[in-house]
């Protein structure tokens, strides 16, 4: 027995979310059927106006609403530090730590030769202009610890090496509270290579 056609359409749309399979999508769809009409209309309106109400900052690439970018302030520029990240989502992950006070630069993705994503996507010209404008002294490369992330980090280091500034990358290693028994070999190897003094 198949679901009614419109319910099946909703399930197919929900499956487009990352990590949402058929069972989860079905559960969400049936849950939505129990909502009041005004709640469904409110959700539909929020989704409809998503791109109208959110945009990328023309300076750093972070996700903002119609107001001025909170990540491009003069106070942040004065730190002399710029954090290079792959996605606007990464800004909010770093901000949650409350440990970083500098500027951001969103690359908009990572290098992936297999997918045809080359250096032209990294907006290096704009990055170098911003670094010169803000007299950047340190660049933090904060990209994923994946093949694409490592490739991008190495490429950025090579491109920025001649600018006489400190280039660092986020540390990799053991998660907080982890036991060595449960840590995979790759993570443990990175932790050994990146060990520091205590």
C-alpha positions in Angstrom: 0.0 0.0 0.0 1.4 3.4 -1.0 1.1 6.6 0.9 -1.2 9.2 -0.6 0.6 11.2 -3.4 0.9 14.5 -1.5 2.2 12.8 1.7 4.8 11.0 -0.5 5.9 14.3 -2.0 6.4 15.7 1.5 8.5 12.6 2.5 10.6 13.0 -0.6 11.3 16.7 0.2 12.2 15.9 3.8 14.7 13.2 2.7 16.7 16.0 1.0 18.0 17.0 4.5 21.4 15.5 5.4 21.1 12.4 7.6 17.3 12.1 7.1 16.4 8.7 5.6 13.0 7.3 4.6 11.9 6.3 8.1 12.8 9.7 9.7 11.1 11.6 6.8 8.0 9.5 7.3 8.0 10.2 11.0 8.4 14.0 10.4 5.6 14.0 7.7 3.2 12.2 10.0 4.0 14.6 12.8 3.3 17.6 10.6 -0.1 16.1 9.9 -1.0 16.6 13.6 0.0 20.4 13.5 -2.6 23.1 13.4 -3.0 24.9 10.1 -1.4 28.1 11.4 1.8 26.3 12.5 2.1 24.7 9.0 1.6 28.1 7.4 4.1 29.7 9.7 6.7 27.0 8.8 5.9 27.4 5.1 6.4 31.2 5.3 9.7 30.9 7.1 11.0 28.5 4.5 9.7 30.6 1.6 11.4 33.7 2.9 14.7 32.0 3.9 16.8 33.4 1.1 15.2 36.9 1.3 16.0 37.3 4.9 19.5 35.7 5.0 22.5 36.6 3.0 26.3 36.3 3.0 28.4 39.3 4.2 30.1 40.8 1.1 33.2 41.3 3.2 33.8 38.0 5.1 31.2 35.6 3.6 29.5 34.9 7.0 25.7 34.3 7.1 23.9 37.4 8.3 20.4 39.0 8.2 19.7 42.4 6.9 21.8 44.1 9.6 25.5 44.9 9.6 27.8 42.0 9.9 28.7 41.4 13.6 31.9 39.6 12.6 33.5 42.5 10.6 33.7 45.1 13.4 36.7 47.4 13.9 37.3 45.8 17.3 37.8 42.3 15.7 40.0 43.8 13.0 42.3 45.2 15.6 43.3 41.8 16.8 45.3 41.2 13.7 44.0 37.6 13.4 41.9 36.1 10.6 40.3 32.7 10.8 39.9 31.0 7.4 36.9 28.6 7.3 35.1 26.6 4.6 31.5 27.3 5.4 29.4 30.1 7.0 28.2 27.4 9.5 31.7 27.1 10.8 31.6 30.7 12.1 28.9 29.8 14.6 30.7 26.6 15.7 33.8 28.7 16.5 31.8 31.5 18.1 30.2 29.1 20.5 33.6 28.4 22.1 33.9 32.1 23.1 37.7 31.8 22.6 38.1 33.6 19.3 37.8 37.4 18.8 39.2 38.0 15.4 38.0 38.3 11.8 36.7 35.5 9.6 37.1 34.7 5.9 34.7 32.1 4.5 36.1 30.1 1.5 32.8 28.8 0.4 34.0 25.2 0.2 37.2 23.1 0.0 39.4 22.0 -2.8 38.3 18.7 -4.3 39.9 17.8 -7.6 37.7 14.7 -7.9 34.6 16.9 -8.0 36.2 19.5 -10.2 36.5 22.1 -7.4 39.8 24.0 -7.9 41.6 27.0 -6.5 39.4 29.5 -8.4 36.6 28.8 -5.8 38.7 30.0 -2.9 38.6 33.8 -3.5 42.3 34.2 -2.7 42.4 37.6 -4.2 39.8 38.9 -1.9 41.4 37.1 1.1 44.8 38.8 0.4 43.1 42.2 0.0 41.4 41.9 3.3 44.6 40.7 5.0 46.4 43.8 3.7 43.6 46.1 4.6 43.4 44.8 8.2 47.2 44.4 8.6 46.7 40.7 9.5 49.5 39.2 11.6 48.2 35.7 12.0 46.0 33.4 9.9 44.3 30.4 11.5 43.3 27.8 9.0 40.2 26.1 10.5 39.1 23.5 8.0 38.0 19.9 8.3 40.5 17.1 9.0 39.6 15.4 5.7 41.5 14.8 2.5 39.8 17.9 1.0 40.5 19.9 4.2 44.2 18.9 4.2 44.6 19.7 0.5 43.0 23.1 1.0 45.1 23.9 4.1 48.4 23.0 2.3 47.4 25.0 -0.7 46.5 28.1 1.4 49.8 27.8 3.3 51.8 27.7 0.0 49.8 30.7 -1.3 50.2 32.8 1.9 53.8 31.8 2.8 55.3 34.9 1.2 53.2 37.3 3.2 55.5 37.2 6.4 52.7 36.3 8.9 52.1 33.5 11.3 50.1 30.7 9.6 48.5 28.2 12.1 46.0 25.4 11.8 43.6 24.1 14.4 45.1 21.3 16.5 44.0 17.7 16.0 44.0 14.9 18.4 42.1 13.3 21.3 38.6 14.5 22.1 38.0 15.8 25.6 37.2 13.0 28.0 38.1 10.2 25.6 39.7 6.9 26.5 42.6 5.7 24.3 40.8 2.3 24.0 38.1 4.0 21.9 40.2 6.4 19.7 40.8 5.4 16.1 44.3 4.9 14.8 44.3 8.0 12.6 43.2 10.3 15.4 45.8 8.8 17.8 48.6 9.2 15.2 47.6 12.9 14.7 47.7 13.4 18.5 51.1 11.9 18.7 52.5 14.0 15.9 50.9 17.2 17.4 52.0 16.6 21.0 53.0 19.6 23.0 54.9 20.4 26.2 53.0 20.3 29.5 
